[in-house]
Amino acid sequence: MTSSLNVAIFAAASLLATGAMATPKPGSATYAGHELAAGAKLSLAQARAIALKARPGKIVDQELEKESGGSGLRYAFDVKSHATTFEVGVDAMTGKVLENARESPAKEAAEAKAEKVGAKR
C-alpha cells in the first residue's frame, strides 16, 4: 500500500511540476483572469450564481476577462447542460447576463487546444 501511495504522490508532484494541472477547477480560489478581480464589483461566487440561474447545468470552465460590451469586464463561464456546452457571460460590475449561447464545436475545439498549449508551459 505504501509503494502505491508513493507512486501516486510522485505522479501528482510530476504533474504539478510540468504544469499539467495549471488549469484550476471551477470554484477554486484562482482562475484565469483572477488578477482582474480587484476591479470587479461582483465576486466569482456571485457571478457563478447568476450564470447558473440563466443557464442551469454544471460550470466546466470559468474566467474573468476584459472584453468589449457591458462594463468591459466580465466573467465567462462554460456551462454544460445535458450534452451541450453554453457560454454564459456575466458583467463583473452590474451582474447583467451579456451572453448565453451555445458554443460552436469549432470554438470548443479552439478553447481545448489553447488550454492544452497552456498546460504544456
Buried (B, 14 or more C-beta within 10 A) or exposed (E): EEEEEEEEEEEEEEEEEEEEEBBBEBEEEEBBBBEBBEEBEBEBEBBBBBBBEBBEBEBEBBBBBEBEEBBEBBBBBBBBBEEEBBBBBBBBBEBBBBBBEEBEEEBBEEBEEEEEEEBEE
